[in-house]
């Protein structure tokens, strides 16, 4: 089994979220597209919440502060979806319902 060794750290420079996909533009010109279903908080977010993101550090991760969602570039490139448990997601969804109504 071989181990992936990155020549340079992957750095995000742009983010687009649609109803189906999360697309990340990297500084080296690549674009990574993954299913939005990989990140349930983004899947359940409004368009406004999805557009309110910021890069952390030099782009090693992306944060959606309104959703308490953080996605690291290393995990994204490794193909790792959100590790949030169903219980945690359900608690977060219940909290959103309480604050919206």
N, C-alpha and C positions, 0 to 999 in steps of 0.2 A: 504494500500500500504506500502510495506516495503522499507527500504533504505539500499543500499549496504554499508557495513562497511568493509574496508580492514584491515586485521591484520597488514600487512606490505605494504609499497609502492611498486608497481610493478617497477622493475628495468630491463631495457634492457641490454643485454650483447652481442647480435649478431643480424645481419640483413642480410636477403637474399631477393633480388628482382628478380623475373622472369618476363617473358612477361605477366603473368596472375595474379601473387600473390605477396603480401608483407608478409614475414614471419619474426617474431620477436622472438628471444630466450630470455626468462626471467631468472633472476638469480635463481629462485626457481625451474627451470627445465621445466617449461611450454613452449610451443611454440604456438604463436598466429598467425594464417594465415587469412588474409583478401584479398578480391579481389583488384587487383591493380586499378581497375576502381574507387575505393573509393577515390583515390588520383590522380586526372587528371595530375598534373605536373609530377608525377612519370610515369604515363602511356605514356606521350608524350616525356619522356626523353630518351636519348641514354643509351646504356648499361654502358658506361664509367661514365656518370652522375649518374646513379642509384647506381653504386658501390662506388661513392665518398660520403660517409656519415660519420657522427661523432656523438658520444653520447654527450649529453649535461648534465652537472652536473655529477651525479653518475649514469646516465642512465635513468633519469626521462623522457627524450625526445630524439628524433633523429632528426638530421638536415642534409639536403642536401644543402650545401651552394651554389652550382652552380645553384640550382633550386629555392632558397628562399623558401624551404619547411621545415616545422617543424611539427613533429607528437609527441604528448604527450602520454605517456603510459596510463594514466588515461582515456583519451578519446578513445584510441584504445580499451581498455578493456571494455569500456561502449558501444562499437559498434557504435561510431560516425564517419562517413566518413568526408572527407574534407568539410568545410563550405564555401569554396571559391565560390563566385558568378560567374555565367556564364560571366558577363561583365569583371570581374577581370581576369578570365582565358583567355578570348579572347584577352584582352590587353596584357597579358603575352605572349601568343602564337604569337601575331603580333610582339612584341618586339624581340622574338627569331628569327623570319623570317628576320627582319631587320639586326640583328647582324650576321646571318649566310650567308647572300648573299650579 
